[in-house]
Amino acid sequence: KAAVHGPALVILSHRSSAAGAKNVVFVGKGIVYDTGGLSLKSPDNMIGMKRDMGGAAGVLSAFEVAVSRGCAHNLHCILCLAENAVSANATRPDDILEMFSGLTVEVNNTDAEGRLVLADGIAHACKFLAPDVIVDMATLTGAQGIATGRKIACMVSNSEAGEDIMLRAGRLSGDLFHPLPYCPEIYLKDFESTVADLKNRSKDVPMSGSTGAAHFIAAHMPSEFLASKIWLHLDIAY
């Protein structure tokens, strides 16, 4: 709300005529600049935050390549675009948001904004695009750098088969991933709120930063999707 230019949910679609085509959705975090909002970043940590749109840039590039090579599936690309700025209109810590999924979220840190835009993008995909596979990508958490360092990204998935496919693809391309636990019955407890369905930031950030953020996003997908389809979350912060 604080930015001069408002947020946008950009959707690109490629329709395949192939028999048995699956519905695949890419979702990317596109924070074009991230000050941290009212939970302001330190000066040193704010430098380089023009790159906080890396997830959206990555899925857009993947979409372009897949379509140009004649992708045999129905492929959609959702870019969750916004600027996390500071003004009198800015979202405040303690604000309650109603998400596109219908869940309410207590904001306890405005610098945990990427998961909010991704959650709305994924909820939109589930409601309107009948996805068989969702892949989301984001420069999401500083904890990713602690977990896997600068050369290997984090991955969280509800599907062992999907996880294996992504790991193999990473080895072939050189874009390496390492899987983190998927266990919502444990990690979602860290997001409990007394005034909303969820908080946007875990109470135990040092212990569950990257995988906790992934579980927050997954909470906005229907349970029937998570029970039968494939979701892959890629945290590429470093």
SULHUKA-V929813 format. One record per backbone hydrogen bond with DSSP energy under -0.5 kcal/mol. CO is the residue of the C=O (numbers start at 1). NH is the residue of the N-H. Records with the same first field share a line. If there is no record, write none. Layout:
# SULHUKA-V929813
CO=NH ; NH
This chain:
# SULHUKA-V929813
4=6
8=10 ; 81
10=79
12=77
14=75
18=21
22=24 ; 74
23=132 ; 133
24=76
25=135
26=78
27=137
28=80
29=55 ; 56
30=32 ; 82
33=35 ; 84
35=41
36=39
38=40
42=46
43=47
46=49
48=51
49=52
51=54
52=31
53=57
54=58
55=59
56=60
57=61
58=62
59=63
60=64
61=65
62=66
63=67
64=68
65=69
66=71
67=70
73=75
74=24
75=14
76=26
77=12 ; 79
78=28 ; 80
79=10 ; 81
80=30
81=8
82=32 ; 33
83=85
84=35 ; 37
87=90
91=38
92=95
95=97 ; 107
97=99 ; 105
99=102
103=99
104=197 ; 198
105=97 ; 107
106=108 ; 200
107=94
109=112
113=116 ; 117
114=118
115=119
116=120
117=121
118=122
119=123
120=124
121=125
122=126
123=127
124=128
125=129
132=230
133=25
134=232
135=27
136=234
137=29
138=140 ; 236
141=144
142=145 ; 146
143=147
144=148 ; 149
145=149
148=152
151=176
153=178
154=235
155=180
156=233
159=163
160=164
161=165
162=166
163=167
164=168
165=169
166=170
167=171
168=172
169=173
170=174
174=176
176=153
178=155
181=183
183=186 ; 187
184=188
186=189
187=190
188=191
189=192
190=203
191=199
196=193
198=106
202=205
204=207 ; 208
205=208 ; 209
208=212
209=213
210=214
211=215
212=216
213=217
214=218
215=219
217=220
218=221
222=225 ; 226
223=227
224=228
225=228 ; 229
230=134
231=158 ; 159
232=136
233=156 ; 235
234=138 ; 236
235=154
